[in-house]
């Protein structure tokens, strides 16, 4: 029987959903009314081969003809996004993560369990980050910052974050990383200087196909090719930035087809490895939840604005334009604009 529940949503951004359960379906047995829960952005059935293998981001059942379903994500099923006061959750017992008793106190941390914290952590897992490693992360957006936070939690010895937005790089430094501003000098040169010419042990791509050069022009291959140069021979690269099968509006001929001019020759000669894909959130969210509860993970540090649902369209514009100070936005359905605040 298909499990469903409806719950009142307290917070969301995109498909990052957290809230209080207010109604449950007949098949629901583990989650109760009144529970505070957080949902993975990807939706799994819990029973298909991929879900049972831990690949819940690639569920074979909930989006027929495609491996993977998600809230409010193009091509990933008919599921609406979570920017609403109420949300229906399929297969609720499987998808809901019940939060600890400090859920209200640390709600700004726990809401990050839905996407960006597990995705940042996933980048470090794909890259194979181990204690003592040096790590270079391309992108100081929310996911890149969470990759830096995750690398720190894992015991990386040196964490370098590449971007050209001063406010985001400042947050990276506050998380213990070395800021690398590619608008001031080539990022690869800076990484090599910081690693005695060897390159970083591990690299994380947290930007995706819309990466830009210092002039703001999109070139989908910049971060991937620079990572090949910035990561040492035999090093490994984890890619969580979104790359799409087709991008018809791109100015690049290859990117229109979802392709790129990739430096495979140097990649092969250096004996590097690449792993890719969206995070299977359920593989990480319970452990990361425990780290938050214990005070070992504090993803809320990057939040810049807490706003009402009505203010979302304006916030989208600020974020898309990379306006200064708009680093991470939390929406609070049910709260009016008067109670919304800028936190940084």
C-alpha positions as CSV (number, residue, x, y, z in Angstrom):
1,X,0.0,0.0,0.0
2,X,1.3,3.4,-0.8
3,X,2.0,5.5,2.3
4,X,1.1,9.1,2.4
5,X,1.0,11.9,5.0
6,X,0.3,15.5,5.0
7,X,2.3,17.8,7.3
8,X,2.4,21.4,8.0
9,X,5.6,22.8,6.7
10,X,7.5,25.2,8.9
11,X,10.5,25.9,6.6
12,X,11.6,25.3,3.1
13,X,13.9,26.5,0.4
14,X,13.4,24.8,-3.0
15,X,13.0,21.2,-2.1
16,X,14.5,21.5,1.3
17,X,11.5,20.5,3.4
18,X,11.1,20.4,7.2
19,X,8.0,20.6,9.3
20,X,5.5,19.2,11.7
21,X,3.3,16.2,10.8
22,X,-0.4,17.1,11.1
23,X,-2.0,14.1,9.3
24,X,-1.0,10.6,8.5
25,X,-2.3,7.9,6.0
26,X,-3.5,4.5,7.1
27,X,-0.3,2.8,6.0
28,X,1.9,5.0,8.2
29,X,3.1,3.2,11.4
30,X,6.4,4.8,12.4
31,X,5.8,8.5,12.2
32,X,3.1,10.2,14.4
33,X,1.1,13.4,14.3
34,X,3.2,16.1,16.0
35,X,6.6,14.7,15.0
36,X,9.0,17.2,13.6
37,X,10.5,15.7,10.4
38,X,12.9,16.5,7.7
39,X,12.7,15.1,4.2
40,X,15.3,14.2,1.6
41,X,14.9,16.3,-1.5
42,X,14.9,13.0,-3.5
43,X,11.9,10.7,-3.0
44,X,12.4,6.9,-2.7
45,X,10.0,4.0,-2.5
46,X,12.3,2.0,-0.2
47,X,11.6,-1.2,-2.0
48,X,13.2,-1.1,-5.5
49,X,16.7,-2.5,-6.2
50,X,18.3,0.9,-6.1
51,X,16.6,2.0,-2.8
52,X,17.5,-1.3,-1.1
53,X,21.1,-0.8,-2.3
54,X,21.2,2.7,-0.7
55,X,20.8,4.6,-4.0
56,X,17.6,6.4,-2.9
57,X,18.3,9.3,-5.3
58,X,17.8,6.9,-8.1
59,X,14.6,5.2,-7.2
60,X,13.2,3.1,-10.0
61,X,9.6,3.2,-9.0
62,X,8.4,6.8,-8.3
63,X,9.3,8.4,-11.7
64,X,8.6,5.7,-14.3
65,X,11.1,5.7,-17.1
66,X,13.7,7.6,-15.1
67,X,16.0,6.6,-12.2
68,X,15.2,9.3,-9.6
69,X,12.3,11.4,-8.2
70,X,12.4,14.7,-6.3
71,X,10.3,17.5,-5.1
72,X,10.0,20.4,-7.4
73,X,12.9,19.4,-9.7
74,X,12.6,19.4,-13.5
75,X,12.3,15.9,-15.1
76,X,12.1,14.2,-11.7
77,X,8.5,13.4,-11.5
78,X,5.2,15.1,-10.9
79,X,6.0,16.2,-7.3
80,X,5.5,19.8,-6.4
81,X,8.1,21.7,-4.5
82,X,8.0,22.3,-0.8
83,X,7.5,26.1,-0.9
84,X,4.0,25.9,0.6
85,X,2.3,25.7,4.0
86,X,1.3,22.0,3.4
87,X,3.0,19.2,1.6
88,X,2.0,15.6,0.8
89,X,4.8,13.1,1.4
90,X,4.8,9.7,-0.5
91,X,6.0,6.7,1.4
92,X,6.2,8.6,4.5
93,X,7.7,6.1,6.9
94,X,10.6,5.6,4.6
95,X,11.2,9.2,3.6
96,X,10.6,11.1,6.8
97,X,13.5,11.5,9.2
98,X,12.2,12.1,12.7
99,X,14.2,14.9,14.4
100,X,15.5,14.9,18.0
101,X,13.9,16.9,20.8
102,X,16.0,19.9,20.0
103,X,14.4,20.3,16.6
104,X,12.8,23.7,17.4
105,X,16.0,25.0,18.9
106,X,18.1,24.0,16.0
107,X,15.6,24.1,13.1
108,X,17.9,26.2,11.0
109,X,20.5,23.5,11.2
110,X,18.2,20.5,10.7
111,X,16.5,21.9,7.6
112,X,19.8,21.7,5.8
113,X,19.6,17.9,6.2
114,X,17.2,17.9,3.3
115,X,19.7,18.8,0.6
116,X,22.8,20.9,0.9
117,X,24.5,19.3,3.9
118,X,24.2,15.8,2.6
119,X,25.0,16.9,-0.9
120,X,28.2,18.7,0.3
121,X,29.1,15.6,2.4
122,X,28.4,13.5,-0.7
123,X,30.9,15.5,-2.7
124,X,33.6,14.6,-0.1
125,X,32.5,11.0,-0.2
126,X,32.7,10.8,-4.0
127,X,36.1,12.4,-3.8
128,X,37.2,10.0,-1.1
129,X,38.3,12.6,1.4
130,X,40.2,11.1,4.3
131,X,41.8,12.5,7.5
132,X,44.9,14.5,6.6
133,X,43.9,15.1,2.9
134,X,44.2,18.4,1.2
135,X,41.0,19.3,-0.6
136,X,40.1,21.9,-3.3
137,X,36.4,22.8,-3.7
138,X,35.2,24.7,-6.7
139,X,32.2,26.8,-5.7
140,X,31.4,28.7,-2.5
141,X,27.7,28.5,-2.9
142,X,25.7,26.7,-0.2
143,X,26.7,23.2,-1.4
144,X,30.4,24.1,-1.8
145,X,30.4,25.6,1.7
146,X,28.8,22.5,3.1
147,X,31.5,20.4,1.3
148,X,34.1,22.5,3.1
149,X,32.3,22.0,6.4
150,X,32.1,18.3,5.7
151,X,35.8,18.1,4.8
152,X,36.6,19.8,8.0
153,X,34.5,17.3,10.0
154,X,36.3,14.5,8.2
155,X,39.7,15.8,9.3
156,X,41.1,17.3,6.1
157,X,44.4,19.0,6.7
158,X,43.9,21.8,4.2
159,X,40.7,23.0,2.6
160,X,40.7,25.4,-0.3
161,X,37.5,27.0,-1.7
162,X,37.5,28.6,-5.2
163,X,35.1,31.4,-6.1
164,X,35.0,35.1,-6.9
165,X,32.3,36.4,-4.6
166,X,33.8,38.0,-1.5
167,X,30.9,37.4,0.8
168,X,30.9,33.7,0.0
169,X,34.6,33.3,0.3
170,X,34.4,35.1,3.7
171,X,32.0,32.4,4.8
172,X,34.4,29.7,3.6
173,X,37.1,31.2,5.8
174,X,34.7,31.2,8.7
175,X,34.3,27.5,8.1
176,X,38.1,27.0,8.3
177,X,38.9,27.0,4.6
178,X,41.4,29.0,2.6
179,X,39.7,31.4,0.2
180,X,40.9,31.4,-3.4
181,X,39.6,34.3,-5.5
182,X,40.0,33.4,-9.1
183,X,39.3,37.0,-10.2
184,X,42.7,38.0,-8.6
185,X,44.9,35.2,-9.9
186,X,44.4,31.9,-11.7
187,X,42.9,29.4,-9.2
188,X,45.1,26.5,-10.4
189,X,48.2,28.5,-9.7
190,X,47.0,29.4,-6.2
191,X,46.2,25.7,-5.4
192,X,49.6,24.5,-6.7
193,X,51.4,27.2,-4.7
194,X,49.5,26.1,-1.6
195,X,50.4,22.4,-2.2
196,X,54.1,22.7,-3.1
197,X,53.3,22.2,-6.7
198,X,51.7,18.8,-6.3
199,X,48.1,19.7,-6.4
200,X,45.3,18.8,-3.9
201,X,44.7,15.2,-2.8
202,X,41.0,15.5,-3.5
203,X,38.8,17.9,-5.5
204,X,35.0,18.7,-5.3
205,X,33.0,20.2,-8.1
206,X,30.1,22.1,-6.6
207,X,29.1,24.5,-9.4
208,X,27.8,22.6,-12.4
209,X,27.3,23.4,-16.0
210,X,26.6,27.1,-15.4
211,X,30.1,27.9,-14.2
212,X,31.5,31.2,-15.4
213,X,34.9,32.7,-16.1
214,X,36.1,35.9,-14.3
215,X,34.2,38.0,-16.9
216,X,30.9,36.3,-16.0
217,X,30.7,34.3,-19.2
218,X,29.4,30.7,-19.0
219,X,31.7,27.9,-20.0
220,X,30.5,24.5,-18.8
221,X,33.9,22.9,-18.8
222,X,35.9,25.4,-16.7
223,X,35.6,23.8,-13.3
224,X,36.1,20.2,-14.5
225,X,39.2,21.1,-16.5
226,X,40.7,23.2,-13.7
227,X,40.1,20.4,-11.2
228,X,42.1,18.0,-13.5
229,X,45.0,20.6,-13.2
230,X,44.5,21.4,-9.5
231,X,44.3,17.8,-8.2
232,X,47.4,15.7,-8.0
233,X,48.3,12.7,-10.1
234,X,46.3,9.7,-8.7
235,X,44.0,12.1,-6.9
236,X,40.2,11.9,-7.1
237,X,37.3,14.3,-7.9
238,X,33.7,14.2,-6.7
239,X,31.2,16.0,-8.8
240,X,27.8,17.1,-7.3
241,X,27.3,20.3,-9.4
242,X,24.4,19.8,-11.8
243,X,25.2,18.8,-15.4
244,X,22.2,18.3,-17.7
245,X,21.7,16.0,-20.7
246,X,20.7,19.0,-22.8
247,X,21.0,22.8,-22.5
248,X,19.2,24.2,-25.6
249,X,19.7,27.9,-24.5
250,X,23.4,27.6,-24.1
251,X,25.8,29.6,-26.3
252,X,28.1,26.6,-26.5
253,X,27.5,24.1,-29.3
254,X,28.6,21.2,-27.2
255,X,26.7,22.2,-24.1
256,X,23.5,22.4,-26.1
257,X,23.8,18.6,-26.4
258,X,24.9,18.2,-22.8
259,X,28.5,17.7,-23.8
260,X,31.8,19.5,-22.9
261,X,35.3,19.9,-24.1
262,X,37.0,17.8,-21.3
263,X,40.7,17.5,-20.9
264,X,40.6,13.7,-20.9
265,X,44.2,13.3,-22.0
266,X,45.6,15.0,-18.8
267,X,43.0,13.3,-16.7
268,X,44.1,9.9,-18.0
269,X,47.8,10.7,-17.8
270,X,47.5,11.7,-14.2
271,X,45.7,8.5,-13.3
272,X,42.8,10.5,-11.6
273,X,39.3,9.2,-10.8
274,X,36.0,11.0,-11.0
275,X,32.7,10.0,-9.3
276,X,29.5,11.9,-9.9
277,X,25.8,12.2,-9.2
278,X,23.2,13.6,-6.8
279,X,23.3,12.7,-3.1
280,X,21.4,9.7,-1.9
281,X,20.3,11.8,1.1
282,X,19.1,8.8,3.2
283,X,22.6,7.4,3.2
284,X,23.8,10.3,5.2
285,X,21.0,12.3,6.9
286,X,20.7,10.2,10.1
287,X,24.4,10.4,10.9
288,X,24.6,14.1,10.0
289,X,21.5,14.7,12.2
290,X,23.4,13.2,15.1
291,X,26.4,15.5,14.4
292,X,24.1,18.5,14.5
293,X,22.5,17.4,17.7
294,X,25.9,16.9,19.2
295,X,27.1,20.4,18.0
296,X,29.7,18.9,15.7
297,X,28.0,20.2,12.5
298,X,26.5,23.7,12.3
299,X,25.3,24.3,8.7
300,X,23.1,27.2,9.7
301,X,26.2,29.4,9.8
302,X,25.8,30.1,6.1
303,X,22.2,31.4,6.4
304,X,21.9,35.0,5.3
305,X,18.1,35.6,5.2
306,X,15.0,34.2,6.9
307,X,11.9,35.4,5.0
308,X,8.2,34.8,4.5
309,X,6.8,32.7,1.7
310,X,5.4,35.8,0.1
311,X,8.8,37.3,-0.3
312,X,10.2,34.3,-2.1
313,X,10.0,35.7,-5.7
314,X,12.1,38.7,-4.7
315,X,14.6,36.5,-2.9
316,X,15.0,34.3,-5.9
317,X,16.0,37.3,-8.0
318,X,18.6,38.4,-5.4
319,X,20.0,34.9,-5.2
320,X,20.1,34.3,-9.0
321,X,21.8,37.7,-9.5
322,X,24.4,36.7,-6.9
323,X,23.7,39.9,-5.0
324,X,26.0,40.7,-2.2
325,X,25.0,39.0,1.1
326,X,22.5,36.6,-0.4
327,X,24.3,33.4,0.4
328,X,21.5,31.1,1.7
329,X,17.8,31.9,2.1
330,X,15.3,30.1,4.4
331,X,11.6,30.5,3.8
332,X,9.2,30.3,6.7
333,X,5.6,29.6,5.5
334,X,3.0,30.9,7.9
335,X,5.1,33.8,9.0
336,X,4.4,37.3,7.6
337,X,7.0,39.7,6.3
338,X,7.2,41.6,9.5
339,X,8.7,38.6,11.3
340,X,11.1,37.7,8.6
341,X,14.7,38.7,9.3
342,X,18.1,39.1,7.7
343,X,20.4,37.1,9.9
344,X,23.7,38.3,8.4
